[in-house]
């Protein structure tokens, strides 16, 4: 696909669903961030990612959850594997006992068999001290073959049973390794009404510059299937920054980071929000990072196709194999 056609595809994706958020809302805990529809349910267009909640300190996890509520976030993401279990356990201590009725709660499972999927569903409910989750996602699909195996092994069938039991309200699927895994899931579940309400994947200017782009390949395919898009890795899992430190240990360093040389954090946040996504799920291991991104969300108004293309163009010098999008399968890291 030539670049002009690709950019038209992204522009077309941006036109497939309304970008306008609902007006300001309030609930028991105060003003709520702008909302968009996830399926038919209004949700805040910024959600707190649970991975960071699982590895940060206990006091910071609690403070970040409280800051999210104060800033108007009402969508909370986590997964059985985060910690493992730590993120869900912390939600069970600091989130659901007080705020369950005002939030949209999502968790995920990388189960590859029906038996393990059921074990994860029951464990997630127990750890988070709730009798249901609003969204349960088949987590981290990696390839078309992985999708075929999970479906054959009954993972989706078990999720549908749990939905019928009232333990999960909606089903989705996630991944960051291959856009072709997402396309296979859509292909394998097409025909009747889709069992899915959501799909989660990377959306950022560098992904949009890639010939193996989730933004260009998966996003346009969702609206016709009635599936909402959840954006993750809008800062390329921090690779837009120079380094990542977890519990005082340097996990990696990037010698030539994109931010702040080419893009700002706000550029990346606004790029994702300008597309037809329902939620931007952001990682934050402390209240300050969460508050910063909440303000950027409030500041967003509009980004047109030309502005998006300009942001994409700025990432091109950084589009080197494995340097930024390390989480994609090796064959799909080349832009």
N, C-alpha and C positions, 0 to 999 in steps of 0.2 A: 504494500500500500504506500503510495507516495505521500509526502508530508502534507500537501494541500488537501488531499482527500481525507487524511487522518484528522486534520484540524477541523474540517467540515463535519466530520463524524462527532467530534467532541462538542462542536457548536450545536449539532443536532441533538445530542444527548441533553444538553443544557435546556433545550426547548421542549423536552418530552414531559416535563412535570413542572408545576408552578413553583417558583422560588420564593414567593412572598410568604413571610411568616405571619402568624396571627398576631394581633395587637397585644399589648402588655396585659398580663393576667396576674392575679393574686390568689394565694391559697392561705392555709393556716399559718404558714411559715414566712409569708411575705411575697414580694414581687417575684414573678417567674420569668425566666429568660424567654425570648421569642420561641414560638412553637411551630412545628411542622407535623405533617401526618406520617405516622408509621402504620402502614395499612390504613385503617380507619380511625386510629387512635391518635389524638394530639399528644406530642411529646416535645420536650425542650430540644432545640437543635444542637445543643452542646450536652454531651454526656461524660461522666467521669469514668475513665478506664480503671479496671480493677487490678491490672498487673502491678502497677506501682504501689497500690494499696497493700499488696501482698509482700513486697520486699522492703518497704520503708519501715521506720521504727513504729512501734505501737502508738506512742503519743502523736507522732506526725500523721499516722493513718487516721486516727480519730479526729484530729484537727482538720485534716483535708476533707473528710466527709462532712464535718460541720460547716466548713467554709463553702463547700459545694451547695449545701442547702441554703445557706445565707445568700449566696450569689444567684440563686434561682435555678440551679441545676436540679432536674427531677428525673433524669435518666441515669441509671447506674449499671455499669458493665462489670462482669467478673467471669471467672471460669474455674472449673474444678481443679485444673492443673496449676493455677497461680499460687505458688507457695511451696509445694502444692497444698491446697486447702486453706492456707492462711488468709487469703483475700476474702473468701466466703465466710470464714469464721469471724473476721473483723466486721464484715457487713452484719453478721448475726449479732455482734455485740453492740455496734455503734449506729447502725442504720435502720434495720427493720423493726427493732422494738419500739422506736419512737416515730418513724417516718413512713412505715410501710404503706399506709393508705394514700399517701400523696406522691409516691414515686412509681416509676416504671422500672422493674427489676429484671435484668437479663443475666443468664449464665450460659456456659458453653461446656461441651465435652468432646474430647478427641477420641471417644470410644470407637472401636472398629468392629464390635460385635453387639448384638442385641442385649446379651447378658451384661456386658460392661456398661452399656448405655443405661440400663435400668439401675445398676448399682450407682452410677454417677448421679442420675436424677434424684434418687432417694437420698444420697449423701449430701447433695447440694441443698435440698430442702431442709434437711436436719441441721446442717451447719449454719444456714442463714436464718433458721428459726422462722420459717414461713411454710404455709401449706400449698403454695403455688408460686411459680415464676411467670412473669408476663411474656418472656421470650426465652426459649431454650434453643441453642444453636449447635448444629453439627460442626465441630471446631477443626480448623486448620486442615482442610482438604488440600492435598499436595499435588495431585495429578489426576487425569481422567481415570487411570487404573485404580487409584485410591478410591475415587467416587464409586466406581463399579463394585469394588470389594465391599465397601461399607453398606451400599444398598443391598447387595446380595446377602450380606450377613445380618440384615434386619435392623440396622440402626434407625433408619427412618420409620420402619414399621413399629418399633418400640416407642419412638417419640409420639407417633400417632395414637398409640394406646394410652400413653401418659396424658396426652391432650384430652382424649375421651374421658379419662378419669378425673379431669379437672386439676391435674398437678402442674401442667404447663398450659398457658393460654395460646401461645403462638410458637411457630417453628421457623428457624432460619439456618443459614450455613455460612461459614467463614473460611478465609484462607488468604495467604499472602505469597505463596510459592509460585503459583501458575494461574494465569487467567483462564487457561484452557480447562482447568479443573472445574471452575465455576460454570463455564459454558457446557461442560459435560453434565453437570448436575441439572442445569436448565433443560438440556436435551433429554435426559433420562426421566425427568418428571413432568414433561410437557404432555399435552393432550387434554386431560380433564383439568379441573380447577387446580392450580398449583397448591401443594401442601405448605408452601413457604410464604411467609409475609416479609422476610428480610434477608439480605445478603450483605456481608461485611468484607471489605477488602481495602487495599491501599489506594488513597487518592492524594496526589501531590503533584506539583509541576514537573518533577523529574520523571515520575511514572508516566505522565501524559506525554513526555518526549520520547518514550520508548516504543519500539515496534511491537513489544509484548506488553501492552498497557492494559491494566484493569480499567482505567478511565475510558479508554477508547474502545475496548472490546466488550467489557462486561456491563458497564453502566448503560449503554444504549439498549441492551437486551432485557433489562429488568422491567421497565415500564410496561411493555406489551404483555409481560407475564404477571403484572400486578404486584410486583415485588419491590419493596423499598430498599434503598441503598444506605448502608451505614459506612461512613468513612473512617478509616484508621490510618496510622502511620502518615499523617499529614505533614510531619516533620521528618519523614523517613526514619522513624524510630530513633530520633536524635542524631542521625548521621548528618543532618544539616548543621549540627554543632561540631565543635572540635573534639569533644571527648565525653564519655559517659562513665560516671562513678556510681557504684552501687555498694552501700555499706563501707565506704571509704576505700574501696578497691576499684582501680581503673579497669573497666571492662574492654574498652577499645579507645583508640585515638584516631582521628581523621586529620591528616596533615593539611588538607586544603578544603575546609568546610564551606558549604554554600552560604550559610548564615554566619555573620552578617554581610559577607562580601557581595553576594549577589541578590539575596532575598532577605526580607525581614520575617520574623515569626508571624506578624500580622499578614504579610503577603500570602503565606502558606495557609493560614487559617481562612482568610477571605477567598482564596482560590477554591478551596473545598466548598465553602458555603455558597459560592456562586453557581455551583452545579446542583442538579436535582437530587440531592441527598436528603435523607430525613434527619440524620444525626451525625455530628462530628464527635467521635469518641476520642478524648484526649487523656494522655497520661499526666499525672501530677503526683509527686511524692511529698509535696508540702503545700500549705495553704497559699503561699505567695504565687506559685506557678498557676494554681487553679484560678485565683482571682485575676491574674493577668490575662488568661485566656477567656475568662468570662467577660471581661471588659472589651476584649477584641471582638467577641461575638456581638455584644451590644453595639459596637461601633460599625459593624458591617451594614452596608446599604445595598451596594450593587457593584458588580464587576462584569464588564461586557466581554464579548469574544476577543476583541482586539487587545484588551488588557490582560486577559488570560494568556493569549498567544505571546505577549511580551514577557510574561513571567516564565512561561515554558522556555522561551529562547534564552533566558538568562541562565538556565540550568545546563544548557548543552555542553559547555566546557567541562562540566563535572560528571558527565555521563560516561563513566569509565567502568569497565566490567568489575563487578564485585565491590567497588569502592563505597558506594552509597546504598544501593538496593541489595544488600547482602542477603536479605531474607527471601529473595526470589530464588527459584531453582537456578543453578549455574547457567543453563542454556538460555535463560530469559533475562539475564542481567545486562545484556548488551543493548544499548539504545540504538 
